[in-house]
Amino acid sequence: MPESNVQPAARPAADAPAAAGPPPAGADTHWDGAQLKRAMHAASRWLDRHAAHINALNVFPVPDGDTGTNMTLTMQAACKQVAESASHSAAEITSGLSYGALMGARGNSGVIFSQVLRGFHRGLQGSDHVGADEWALAMREAANSAYQAVLKPVEGTMLTVMREMAEAAEAAARQSPDLVEVIAITVAAGRESVARTPTLLQKLRDAGVVDAGGEGLFVIFEGLLRFAHGQPVEGAELGAPSTLLDLAPDGVHVAHGEYGYCTNFIVVGHDLDFPTVRAWIAGQGDSAVIVGDDKVIKVHIHTPDPGAILSYVAPLGSLRQVAITDMQEQHEDFLDMHAAAGAGPTAAPPAPDTQVSRIATVAVVAGKGLADVFRSMGATALVEGGQTMNPSTEDLLRAIDALPHPEVILLPNNGNIVLAAKQTQVLSKKRVAVVPTDTLPQGMAALIAFNYDADLETNVRAMEQAAQQVETGEITTAVRDVTLNGVAVKTGDVIGLHNGTLVLAGHANDAVAHALLQHMGAGARDIITIYYGADVTAEAAAAFGQGIQQQYADQEVEVVAGGQPFYAYIISVE
């Protein structure tokens, strides 16, 4: 789609805040903590009003966009944390906002926004007031913090929008001491940055959309400006929605390496040189996720020499939660463990009052039928969630801490929950491992590989290997027109996704599902499991399963009531 056809949000001229120029008479040039708190509450309500149209558009035309919901709930959690605070210190208020966002972060966009607030607080450096200079410094630190959370930032996402707003804020503060004017210029830069995102990402140009995470960030700052101008956030007319896309997951996902050791640890110290430590460790392998500050650094990396990394960080402080797993161990080891585990879809779960292992398994699941499947496979605890309903970091942490087990393996079962899951590793006092399952079938395969008698590292290794053996297919209905990956889609078409990638479109669930199975190479696999959704009748699912069994006579075919929303069928091939 030509770039000239990609338009930012259209808003009524009379309702749009001025991009520059003098603020209204009597506007403050500084905010104290109480004013900043009210501004954030206004921004939260403004974001909430825009959440629906942000949700409605996604990287694929599927009916499960949740960027707006995730950012709104994260923002609400931040504001709730300071709602009862009587402090007039801006630093104290941003400290509370940062903590609330950290605990309430949902989805990848919410996690990144929590880092924005963390950096904003750090940039205030204990100041009781926010003026133009403080705003510019806080914006720069907010952008740095967001980028530091992602080892390989992708431009054209909300990271770019945050950085370009920070650059505009710095330039504006050098020219004017007026806070409101600087915020106005910051917001204008955000609007332009969102509109440019398709020029930075081919994926956005192909879909004819802009970045939804970036739009959400812009809307938040626009809400702050409306507060500064005394404009309402309730009842104000909204412009036409942008054509949006949530690329936040692409910006923060990390591809898993194919060699070496998966190395995880936390180092706790004083005056840690985080940028230097992060850069050195990142050069020792791949698939690195390294976050922290001058007191705590959390590391995940795939490396051929974990000993060298541990030797480097050991003198820096106290090492905690060290976990090293050999990713090159022969597949036969996994098969032996699979047999030893003795778990399967029909295995009875342990008695609720009996702790048969020091390790608990916590799975994120959407749909009653799928929840029953995970319980039958022995999951210790379940957290409700999935597409459109990502659990927060606090939701996951609550489930983990409620268990008596000292060690926990967390299965997010959705790529947009992995980052929130990883935050629990730092926040929980328990030893938490995250097996980064992107789909429910991957989570099931991982859970089958769990061995009550094995230690945490061995289980994580086996479960990661098991998850990688599964192919996932999904059948749903398109919510907009798009041509993506060479597939032309019309609103209302049935589409098929293979491991999260759009590959097929048609007019009937069964026909697209048959074609999808062929695309997935089901004929060369052993087991085909079909989980049918809440909108599919048992009779229709049984008939579909019979057709699949006829086509794949040499494979074992099972049909299970999943009860999942949005997706008519989730198909596992292994």
N, C-alpha and C positions, 0 to 999 in steps of 0.2 A: 504494500500500500504506500503511495507517495507520502513523504513526510509532511507535505503541506496539508494533507487531509487529517493529520493527527492534531486534534484540538484540545487545549486545556479546558478546565471547567468554565462555562459561560455563566457570569453572574450579572444581575441587573446593575447598570451603571450607578443608579442612585443608591444602591445598597452596598457597593464595593468600597472598602476603605481606601483612602488616598494612598498612593504608593510612596509619596514623598511630600515635601512642603511642610509648613508649620502645623503643629497640632492644634486642636481646638483651644480656644481661650481657657486658661485655668488648668490645662493638663499638667500633671506632675512630671518633673524631669528625673525623679527618683521614685522607686518603689521600696517600701519596707516589706518585712515578711508578711504582714497581714494583707497588704495590697497584692503581693505576689500570690498568696494563697487564693484570694478571690479571683485573680486573673486565671489561675490554673483551673479553678472550678468552672469558670465561664468557658474556657477552652475545652474542657471535658464535655460539657453539654453541647457545644458546637460540633465536636467530633461525633458525638452520639447521633446528632441529626443527620450527619453525612454517612453514617456507617452502612446503611442499606445499599446505597449506590456503589460504595467501594466493594462491598461483598458481592454485588451482582456480576462483577466481571473478574475474570481469572485468567491465568496463563492458558488454560484450556477452557473451552466453552461448557464447563461442567457446572452443575447447580450446587456447588459447595464452596464458593468463595467465602473466606472468613477473615480477611485482613482487617476490614473495618471493625468487626466484632472483637477480634483479638486486641487491636490497638485501643478500642473503647474500654474494654474491660481492664486492660493494663492501666490506662489513664485513671479509671475510676478507683482502682486499688491504690494508686498513688495518692489521689485526693482524699480518699477515706482515711489514710494514715495520718493526715494532718488536719482532718476536719475539726477536731476538738482542741487543736493547739491554739493557745492565746499568745504565742510568741510573735514579736515584731522583728525578729532577726531573719533576714533572708536566708542566711546560711543554715539556720536551724530548720526552716521550712523546707529548703531543698534537700536537706539530709533526710527528713521524713518522707518526702516525695520519692527520693531515690530508693529508700528501703521498701516503701509500699509497692513501687513498680517492680522491684526485684522479686518480691514474694508473689506478686499478682501477675507476673509476665505470662502471656499466653501466645503461643505461636512464635515463629521466628521474628516477625515484625515487632511483636511485643517485647521480646528479649532485647532486640536492638534498641528499641525505644527506652527500655530500662537503663541501658548503657548511656544513652543520650542524657538522661536525667542524672546519672551518676557523674558524668563528666561536667555537666552544668554546675552541680554542687561543688565539685572540686575546683572549678574555675572561679567561684566566688571567694575562695580563700578566706573564709571566716567573716566576710563582710555582712553587716546588718542591713545594708541597702543595696539596691541594684540601680546604678546609673548607666549612662551610655558606655563608659569604659568597662564597667563590671559586666555588662551584657555582652560586649564583644569578646572579652576574655572567656566568659562562661560558654559562649557559643563555640569558640575555638576548642576548648577542652571537651565540650560535648561531641563535636565532630571527631576529635582524636580518639575519644573513648569508644565511639561506635566503630571506627575503623580498626582499633586495636582488638576488638572482640572477634574479628574475622581475619584469618591469616591471609587469605587471597581475596581481597575485596573486589566486587564486580561493579564497575561504573555503570550508571543508568538505573541504579536502585535507590532506595531511600538513603543510602550512604552518600551518594553524590549530592542529593538534595540537601542533606545536612551540611556537607562541606561547603557547598556554594552559598548557602545562607550564612554560614559562619564567615566566609570571605567578604560577603556584602556587609555584614555587621561590623567587621573590623574596619573596612574602608569608610563606612558611614560614621563610626565613632571618632575617626580622625578628623572629620569635617564638622561634626555637630555634637554638643554636649547634651542634646535633648533626647531622652530615652525614647519617647513616643516616636519621634522622627526616625530614630535608628531602627526601632522595631518595624516601622512601616517599610523601610528600605529592605530589611531582612525578609519580610513577607513577600514583597514584590520579587525579590530574587528567588524565593522558593517557588512562586508561581511559574516563573520562567524556566527554572530548573526542571520542574515536573514536565513541562511541555517539551523539553529537549530530550527527555530520557529515551525516546525511540531513536534518536540520532546516535545513541551510544550503544544500543543493544540490537543486534540483528533480530533476535527473537521478538522484541517489541515491534520492530518495523513489520515483520512478517504477519504479526497478529493485528496490526493497526491499532495499538493500544499504548498507554503510558503506564508508568509504575504505580501500583496501588499503594504500596508502602510509602513511597515518596509523596503521593497525594495525601495520605493520612497524616504524615508529618507536617505538610503544608497547612492542612486544615487546623491542626492544633495551634500552630503559630498565628494563623489567621484569627482564631478564637481569642488569643491573647491580645491581638491588635484591636479587635472589636471591643474588648473590655477597656483598653486604653482610650479608645475614642468614645466610650460611653454608648456604644451601639448595642442593641439587644442581641442575644443569642437564642432567645425563645420567641417564636412567632415571626422571625425575620424570613423573608422570602428566600428560597434557595434557588440557585441557578441550575441550568441543565447539567446533568452529571457528566463528568469526563468519561472518555473511553479509557478505562484503567486496566492495569495488570499488576498482579502481585508477583514480583520477581524476588522478593526477599528470600524465599527458600533457596533459589539459585545462588544468591549472594552469600549465603552462609553455610550451605551444605559443603561437606568436605569428602572428596572421593577417597575410598579406602585403598590403601596400598596393597600390593600383592607380594610383599616380601617382609622378612624381618620380624620384629617384635612389636606388639601393640603395648605401648608404655604409658602408664598413667600414674600421676603422683601430684601431691600438693607440697609446696615448700612455704613455710611460715618463718618470717624473719623481721628484721628492722632495716629501713632504708635500702630496700632492695632496688637495684637498678633495673626496673622491669623492661624498658626498651632493649637494653643490652642483652639481658638474659633471654628475652623472647627471641631476638634475632639469632643468637648463637644456637639455641635449641632448635629453632626452625630449620637451620642449616644442616641438622643431623639426620634428617629423614623426610618423610612426607606425611600427608593427611594430618597435619598439625592443627590443633586448636589450643591456643595458649592465651589465657586471660588472667588479669590480676592487677596489682598495684604495688606500692612500695612495702606492703606488709604480707600479702598472700599472693602466690602465683599457682594457678592450676594448669596442669599440662596433660595433653593427650597427643601422642605422636607415634607414628609407625617408623621404626628405626632398626637398622641392622646391628646396632651396638648400644643397647640400653645402659650398659655399665659405664660407658663414657659420659653419658648425660648425667647419670646419678653421681658420678665422681665430680662433675662440674658443679652441680647444685648443692652437694652435701655440705661444703664449707659455708654456704650462704645462709643456712638456717636449719630449721627442724623439718625433716621429711615425714610426710604422713600419707596414708592410703596408697602406698606404692603397690601397683599391680602390673605385672609384666606377663604377657601371653605370647607364645610362639605361634605365629600365623602360618609357618611353613610345615608344621607337623603333619605327617602323612594322614591322608583322608581315612586310612584304615583305623587310626586311633579314634576318629570321630564315630566310625561305624561300630567299633567295639563299645564305646560309651553309649551309643544309641541303644544297643542291645541290652547293656547293663541297666540302663535307666528303667526299662520296662514300662514306660509311660506311653499312652496313646490316647486317642479321642475318647475311648471308653473306659480309661483307667479311673478308678475312684480316687477322689482327692483325699488328702490326709484329714483325719478327724480335726475339727476346728480347735479342740482343746489339747491337741497333741503336737508338740514341736518335734518333728522327725529329723530336722536338719537345722543347722545354725544359719542356713541361707534361706531367705524368703524370695519369692518371685512376685512382682507386681506388674500387672498388664493393664494397658489402656485399651478399652473396648467400647464399641458402639453397637447396640442391637442386642435384644434379649437372647436371641438364639446363639449369637456369637459369645455372649457372656457365659451362657450355659456350657458351651464348648470349652472355653478356657477354664471354667471351674472343673469340668470333668477331666481335664488334662493335668490338674493339680496346681493351678495358679493359687498362690497363697492369698492374694488380695487383688481386687479389680478397681480401676478408676474409670468412671464413665467419661467417655470422650471420643473424639475422632474428628472427622471433617465437620466444620461449622461449629464445633463445640470443643475446642482445644482446652484441656485442663490447664490451670495455672501452675506455676512452680510451687505455690503454697498447697494446692490440691494434692500434687504428687508428694510433697514433703510430708503432709499430714498422713497420707496413707502409709508412707515408709515408717514414720516415727510411731505410728499406732501399733506396729508389729513388735513382738518380743524378740525377734531375731536380730543378732548383731550385724549381719551382713544381708544386703538386699540386691537382687538383680532386677532392674527396671526395663520393661519392654514397652517403648512408646507406640509402636505399631503404626506410626504416621510420621512422615518426614518433617511435618510442621510442628511436631512436639519434641523432636530430639533435643533441640537447644534448651528448652525449658527443663527437660529431664536431666540434662547434664549439669544444670545449675544446682540440683539437689545434692550433687556429689560434694560440693563445697559447703552447703548450708546444713546438711545433716551431720549429726555426731556419729552416725553409723558409717560403715564402709559400704558405699553404694557403687555398683557397676551398672553402666548403661549398655545394653546390647542394642545398637542403633537400627532397630527394625523399622522399615518404611511402610510396610503393609501388614495387614492382619494375618495373611498366610505365612509371611516370614516369622511373625510372632509365634504362630502355632508350631512351626517347624523348630524354632528355637526352644520352645517350652518342652517339646517332645525329647529334645536332647539333654534336658536338665537331669542331673544325677544327684540324688539326695546324699550319696556317700562321698561325692567328690568335693574338692575345695573350690573357692570362688574363681580362681584363675582358670582352673581346668574347665569349670562349667562355662565361663564366659567364652573361652576358646571354642568349645564344642558347639555352643549355641550360635556363635557368629558363623561358624562353618555351616551349620545346619540351615540358617537363614539364607545363606548365599546359594543354596541348592534349589531354591524355590522360585518358580516363575509365577507372577501374579497378573491375572487379567481382570478387567473391570468393565462392566456394561452400564451405561447411564444415558441420559438424554441431554442433548445440547441446548444451551439457553441463549445462544446468539450465533449469528453467521460468522464464519471465519474460514480462512484457508491456512492450514498449519501443517508443517511436515509434509507438504504436498497433498494433504487431504482436504477436500472442499466440504465444508459442513454448513448446513442450514439449521436455523432454529427449529427444534423439535425432532431433528434426526437422532437416531440411536448411534452412539459412538462407542468404540472399543479402545481401551488403553492397555498397553502391555508394559508392565513395570513402570507405570506412570507416564508413558509416552503415548500420545494420540496416534493411532495407526490405521483405524478403520472408521467408516461411517456408512450407515444404511437406514432402513426404514422399519426393521423389526428386531426385537431383542434376540430371538432364537437364531435368525440368519446371521446377524453380526457376531453372536457368540460362537457359532460354528466356524465362521471365517477367522475369528480371533484365535481359537484353539489351533487352527491350522498354522496361523502365523507364529504361534508360540512353540510350534514343534511338538505338540502333544503326543503325536504318534510315536515319538522316540522316548517317551517317558513312561513311568509305571503307574502313577496314581493321578487321577483327576478328581478334584473335590469341588463341588459347586455349592456356594452359599447363596441362597436366594433372599431377596430383600423384603422389606415390609410391604411393598406394593405388589408383590407377586404371590399368587395363590399357590397353595400346596399342590393342587391338581396341575396347574400350568408348569410348576417346577418339576413335578414327577414326569410329565410328558416330555419336557425338555431333556431331562436326564436320560430317559429311555432312548431318545434320539441320539444323544451323545454316546451311549453305550453301544448302540448299533454301529455307529461310525467308527468307534474305537473299541472293537471287540476284544482286543488283546490287553486293554488297560482296565484297571479297577476304577470304577466310576461310583462316586458317592454324592448324594444330594442331601444337603443339610439346611434347615431353616435358620438363616442368619438374623433376619429381622433388621438389617442395617438400613438406614435412610439413604435416599438418593440413588443408590446403585442397585439395579435390578438383580445383577449377579456379580459376585466376586468369585473368581475362579483360581484355584491353586493347582499347579501342575508340578509334579516332582517325581 
